[in-house]
Amino acid sequence: MDNSSIFEQKIDPLYQAGGSLLGVFVFILLGSAIGASTEDFVSNRWPWLCAASFLLFFALFNAIMSATSKNLMKYWGRSIYSFLGLAVGAGLLAWAFSGLSIGQAGSYKWIFFVVTFGYLVFLSMVGFMKQIVEFAQKEEWNRPKLRQKKRRR
């Protein structure tokens, strides 16, 4: 059994988005089954809540996973296309199950906008941190110390 962390694994963004879309579908079905027995427990906006929740889950998980990628630009390209596909797919599932468009679902239009903007910020932050770490690993730390010693003499 491999004891490595899940964050050390290389999971393609397409698989991450596919898993998230499957999660949206499963949770919408569970909510629909519960809602069939009691209408007070699950609102008609439940599918939109599931779609937005899994979109946020993908955004966080994918941004963290991008830190371990070898080729960041290729990973980002696949990630952004996967995110867009997940947003469209989850939105279509939510619309199909709820009967509400994203405009009729209340604040979910803004939630999708905020999650999308936050996703781009997360990707940028992780990329920036990765560049800092790579620079620090390449930096020769002995040379600044030698320069300081030569000045003192």
C-alpha positions in Angstrom: 0.0 0.0 0.0 1.3 3.4 -1.0 1.4 5.9 1.9 1.9 9.0 -0.2 -0.5 11.9 0.1 -3.3 12.4 -2.5 -1.7 15.8 -3.3 1.5 13.9 -4.5 -0.6 12.1 -7.1 -0.9 13.3 -10.7 -4.6 13.5 -11.4 -5.5 14.9 -14.8 -7.9 17.9 -14.6 -10.3 16.1 -16.9 -10.7 13.3 -14.4 -11.1 15.8 -11.6 -13.9 17.6 -13.5 -15.5 14.3 -14.5 -15.5 13.1 -10.8 -17.0 16.5 -9.8 -19.7 16.2 -12.4 -20.5 12.7 -11.3 -20.7 14.1 -7.7 -23.1 16.8 -8.8 -25.3 14.2 -10.5 -25.3 11.8 -7.5 -26.1 14.5 -5.0 -28.9 16.0 -7.2 -30.4 12.5 -7.4 -30.2 12.0 -3.6 -31.8 15.4 -3.1 -34.5 14.6 -5.6 -35.2 11.2 -3.9 -35.4 12.9 -0.5 -37.5 15.8 -2.0 -40.0 13.3 -3.4 -40.9 12.1 0.1 -41.0 15.5 1.8 -41.2 18.7 -0.1 -40.3 20.9 2.9 -36.8 19.3 3.3 -35.3 20.0 -0.1 -35.8 23.2 -2.0 -36.2 23.5 -5.8 -32.8 25.2 -5.8 -31.0 22.1 -4.4 -29.6 21.2 -7.9 -28.0 24.7 -8.1 -26.5 24.4 -4.7 -25.0 21.0 -5.6 -23.6 22.5 -8.9 -22.0 25.5 -7.1 -20.6 23.4 -4.3 -18.9 20.9 -6.6 -17.6 23.8 -8.7 -16.0 25.3 -5.6 -14.7 21.9 -4.6 -13.1 21.4 -8.1 -11.6 25.0 -7.9 -9.9 24.4 -4.6 -8.7 20.9 -5.3 -7.5 21.6 -8.8 -5.6 24.7 -7.7 -3.8 22.8 -5.0 -3.1 19.9 -7.4 -1.5 22.3 -9.9 1.4 22.9 -7.5 2.7 19.4 -8.2 2.4 19.6 -12.0 5.6 19.4 -14.1 4.4 21.7 -16.9 2.3 24.4 -15.3 1.0 26.0 -18.5 -0.2 22.8 -20.0 -1.9 21.9 -16.7 -3.5 25.3 -16.5 -4.8 25.0 -20.0 -6.4 21.6 -19.3 -7.7 22.9 -15.9 -9.4 26.0 -17.3 -11.1 24.0 -20.1 -12.1 21.3 -17.5 -13.5 24.0 -15.2 -15.6 25.6 -18.0 -16.9 22.1 -19.0 -17.8 21.4 -15.4 -19.5 24.7 -15.0 -21.6 24.2 -18.2 -22.3 20.5 -17.4 -23.2 21.1 -13.8 -25.4 24.1 -14.8 -27.2 22.0 -17.4 -27.8 19.2 -14.8 -29.1 21.8 -12.3 -31.4 23.4 -14.9 -32.7 20.0 -16.1 -33.5 18.8 -12.5 -34.8 22.1 -11.1 -36.5 23.5 -14.1 -35.0 26.9 -13.1 -32.5 28.8 -15.3 -29.5 30.3 -13.6 -31.2 33.7 -13.7 -34.3 32.3 -12.0 -32.2 30.5 -9.3 -31.7 33.7 -7.3 -28.1 34.4 -6.3 -26.6 31.4 -7.9 -25.6 33.4 -11.0 -23.4 35.5 -8.7 -22.1 32.5 -6.8 -21.0 31.0 -10.1 -19.3 34.3 -11.0 -17.5 34.5 -7.7 -16.4 30.9 -7.8 -15.0 31.4 -11.3 -13.1 34.5 -10.3 -11.9 32.9 -7.1 -10.7 29.9 -9.2 -8.6 32.1 -11.4 -7.2 33.8 -8.3 -6.4 30.4 -6.6 -4.6 29.2 -9.8 -2.6 32.5 -9.9 -1.6 32.3 -6.2 -0.5 28.7 -6.5 1.5 29.5 -9.6 3.2 32.4 -8.0 4.0 30.4 -4.8 5.4 27.6 -7.0 7.7 30.1 -8.8 8.9 31.5 -5.5 9.7 28.0 -4.2 11.5 27.0 -7.4 13.6 30.3 -7.3 14.5 29.6 -3.6 15.5 26.0 -4.4 17.8 27.2 -7.3 19.3 30.1 -5.3 22.9 29.6 -4.1 22.7 30.5 -0.4 26.4 30.2 0.1 27.3 33.1 -2.2 25.5 35.8 -0.2 27.3 34.7 3.0 30.6 34.8 1.2 30.0 38.3 0.0 29.2 39.5 3.5 32.4 38.0 4.9 34.5 39.7 2.2 33.0 43.1 3.0 33.9 42.8 6.7 37.6 42.3 6.1 
